[in-house]
Amino acid sequence: MRAEELISEMIPPIKFSETGDKALNWMNEFRVSHLPVVEKGEYIGLISENDIYDMPDPSKKLKDHFAALPRPFIYADRHVYELMKVIADHKITVVPILSEENEYLGCTDLLYLMSQITAINSINEPGGILVLEMNQHDYTLTQIARIVEENNAKILSSFITSLPESTQIEVTLKINTTDLDRIIQTFQRYDYHIKETYQKSKFHDDLKKRYDELMNFLNM
């Protein structure tokens, strides 16, 4: 699951020419503590409710008070785990999402992200991750599960990502073993395209660390 698939249509960016009062009203309306700030489609930065409270006169325009703003963001093609890291590292409730050309595409908020995390909540379980790429017409979870189970393993969770402007999909599998070699070989015998594999314990440890950081932030 990539950042671009998590863009929320519920939270618009606020223009740099708008007032602090309007930004605060929007934060209250959308139940977030941050808003992306844009000017002519360009991402300027992220403003927080604390920034607004510190303004001597919130009725003034943002651009008249802030010469610069923090610019946390994530590129559209980055994985959801990296998005979680941005939230945990910066302690923010909204993450702006940019194209590779640095164009503002939208944002995702913490509540929407958490609603999607249920699909990958097996992150706390040890195991490896396998990403298959295939035509959507060739997808059958029954066969995929059978291949995994024939190698004495189980699928802990799975989710599908549709590739833009294509009939191809990615199937991400969380499997209850870090030794994926035999499973990979079996998939290859059945002509499956293996796009990515993560079977090192270091990857799992880092992933769990990022998840725990996010959970700690949510509990603050």
Helices and strands as residue ranges (DSSP letters): G 3-6, E 14-15, H 20-30, E 34-39, E 42-48, H 49-53, H 62-65, E 74-75, H 80-90, E 94-98, E 104-109, H 110-117, G 118-124, E 128-135, G 136-138, H 141-150, E 155-162, E 168-175, H 181-189, E 193-198, H 201-218
